[in-house]
Amino acid sequence: MTEPAASPPLGRAAAKRETWSATDAIAELILAESLRPGDPIPTEAVLCERLGISRSSLREAIRTLASLDIVEVRHGHGTFVGGLSLSPLVRGLIFRARSDAADDLRTLREVLEVRIALDLAMADALAAEHAGTSDAVLTDLVECMSAKADRGELFVDEDRAFHHRLLEKVDNTLITEMVTAFWTVHTVVQPYLGVAPGADIVETARAHGRMLEAVEAGDAAAYRRAVRAHYAPLERAVERAVEQTGV
């Protein structure tokens, strides 16, 4: 006797639809109740009853939302609204950049272009906010970067701190998060792809000083020129790596 053909794909499709429905329902509940990052969300039993979904679909939905940093599961304590950060974007871009490393480093090149565009776009706002000021912390960071560059050392921590502090005076949290996100992707991916910073790292360090001088002088045009000088060695490093791939 011939057995009827099984139809697992249909079952999986239905389960997937239910999971995404549960994901949307939980997200809408968070919004409807005006929950903020760190706030607890209802228990599994309460969510299943209120949303009319199965426990398995709920758990899969929670895993999906956790991967997006919309919720955070604290084992033994419950589930809370997540940080709503750009970390999922960062993880995705890092994977994407590493996956095309054997081709033409396209993602890394595009990440670099986005970093440049973001810095250039903030020129007027930064010049307006920093004009007439003198930031000792930024000055110290520039001096530290220059000293390390002279010794042939990298200055990753100082570089990140510099860009973050420079943007602190601008009232745009998303821009700050985006600059940090693309900085992280670039910094994490570059060593994996064999993109060496090169001997002109000193040029990059000095450019930070010119960026600071420009914004404290309220000179947006000079800041843009300094930004271009800052990224020129990084662009050349990527170009060298592309040439080495033979693409």
N, C-alpha and C positions, 0 to 999 in steps of 0.2 A: 504494500500500500504506500502510495506516494504521500509524503507529509506536505502540508501547505507551507509555502515559502514564508519565512519570517520577515518582519518589516521593522528591524531596529532603527533604520534611518528616520522613519516617521516618528518613532517613539522619542528618539534623541531630539528631533526638531521640535516636537511638542514641549519637551522638557526645557529646551533652550528658550522657547517663547515664554514659558512660565517664569523662568529665571529672570529674563529681561523685564517681564512685567513686574516681578517682585522687586527688582532693582529700581525701576522707576517709581514704584509705590513707596518704597522706603525713602528715596530721595525727596519725593513730594511731601512725605510726612515730616521730614526734617525741616523743609521750607515752611510748611503750614504751621508748625509749632515754633517757628523762629529760633530753632536751636543753633547755638554757636559752637565753634571749635572747643572741644573739651567737655561739652555738655553730654550727659548720658542719654542714650536712646532706650526705648522700652525693651523689656526682656523678650526672648524668643517666643514664649507663650503668649504674651500680650500682642506682639507683632503678628503672629500667625492668626490669632483671633480677629484682630482689628482689620487686617488686610485680606483675610480669607485665603491664605496660601499655605502650602505644605511646609513642614519643617525642613525638608531637604532643599526645596526651592529657596527658602529663606536663607539657609546657610550658604548656598551657592551665591545668592545675591549679595550677602555680606562680604564674601570673599572678593567678589567683583568690585564692590564699593571700596573695600580696603585697599585694593590694588590702585585705585584712583585717588587715595587719600581723602575720600569723602567720609569714611568711618575708620575708626581704630579699635581693634579688638585687644582688650587687655585681659589676658587669661587670668581667671580667678576673680576678676573685678567687673566684667561686663563689656559692653560695646558703647563707644562714645563717638561723637562727631569728630572727624579727623581734622588735620591741619589745613586742608584745602590748598595744599601747596602745588608747585609745579614739578614735584619729584617724578610723577609718572611720565611727564614730557621728557625730563632729563634721562630717565632710564630708557625710554623708547628711542631717543636720538642717539644715545651711546651705542645701543645695539645696532641701530641702523647704520651708524658711521663705521662700526667695526665690520658689518656685513659687506660693505662695498669697498673695503680696504684693498682687495685684490684687483679692483677695477681702476677707478680714477679718483678715489678719495672725494667723491662728489659731495657727500654729506658734510665732511669736515670743511671743505671749501665754502659750502653754503652757510654753515654755522659761523664761520669767520666773517662772511659778508653780513650776516645778521648782527653780529657783535658791532661791527663798524657802523652799520646803519643806526643802531640804537644809540651809540655814543654820539654820533653826529646829530641825531635828532634832538638830543638833550642839550646841545650847545647853548642856545639862548637862555633856557631855564637855569642852567648851571651858572652861566655868567651873571645872570640877574641875582641869583641867590648868594653867590660867593663874593660878589663885587665889594671891595673895601674891607674884606675880612682877612684874617691870618690864622690858619689852622695849624697849630703846632704838631698835632698828631699826623696829619697828612705830610707835613714837612719832614718829620722823623721817618715816615714810611718811605718817602722818596730817597732820603739819604741812605737808608738801609738797603733799598733796592740797588742803588748806584754802587754802594760798597760791595755788595755781594756780586754784582755783575763784573766789577773790576777784578774780583778774585775768581771769576769763571763759574760762580755758583748761581743756581736758580733761585728765584724769589717768589715762589708760588703763594705762600701765605700773605706776604706783604702786598702782592699784586691784588689779591682778592679783597683784602682789607681796604686798600686804597680806593678801588672802584665802589665798594659798598659805602664807605664813609663819604666819598665825593657826592653820592646821590642822596644821602640822608636829608639834606636840606630841601630837596625837591619833594613836594607833596604829591608823590605818585608811587604808591606801593607796588603796583603792578610792573611799572618800568624797572624798579629796583629788583624785583623778583625775576623778571625776564633777563636782565643783564647778568644776574647771578647764575641763572639757569644755563644760559648759553656759555658763560665763562666756565662753568663746571663741565659741560659737555666737551668743550674745546680742550680744557686742561687734562681731563681724565683720558680722553681718546688719543690725544697726540702721541704719548709714549707707546701706546699699543700699536700705532700705525707706523712706527719708526720715523716719525717726523722730528728730527733734532732741531733745537732752537737755533743753533749756529753761533758763530763767534760774534755776530752783530747784536747779541743780547744786551750789550752795553747801550746800544742805540735805543732799545726798548725802554730800559731803565731811565735814561736821560729824558725820554719823551714824557714820562710821567711828571717830571719836574716842570716841563714846559706846559703841560696841561694844567697843572696847579697854578703856575704863574699867570696863565691866561685867564682862568676863571676868577682869580682873586683880583685881577685887573679889570674884570668885567668885559673882556675882549672875546666875544664868541667866535670871531673869525680866526683869531690866533689859536683858540682852543681846537677848532676844526683842523687846522694845519698840524697841531701837535698830535691829534688823534690819528691822522694819516701817518705821521712819523712813527707813532707807537705801534701801529699794525704792520707797517712795511716789512720789518724783519720776519714777522710771523707769516705774512703772505709769501715771502721768499722761501721760507722753510717748507711750506706746503708745496710750492712750485718745484723745489728740488726733489721732494719725495715723489711727486707725480712723475717727474722725469726718470727717476730711478725705477719706477714700475714699468716703464717702457710703453705707457698707454699713449 
